[in-house]
Amino acid sequence: MDGVSAMSAQAFAMNYDMAMLKKTMENVAQQEISLINDLAEMVPPPSEYNFDVYG
């Protein structure tokens, strides 16, 4: 019976680790999306004319 509970505990630990890894990956993805959105907001809008003037 101890072998079954050890396997069950091992399976639980593996499932827990996978869930934590997925949660971490989701948090990283959300941070990346936030960073991309922040960078996109920093880019100035295109000129209303068909050329850019550098001064």
Sequence and secondary structure as in RCSB ss.txt:
>XXXX:A:sequence
MDGVSAMSAQAFAMNYDMAMLKKTMENVAQQEISLINDLAEMVPPPSEYNFDVYG
>XXXX:A:secstr
 HHHHHHHHHHHHHHHHHHHHHHHHHHHHHHHHHHHHHHHHHS    SSSS    
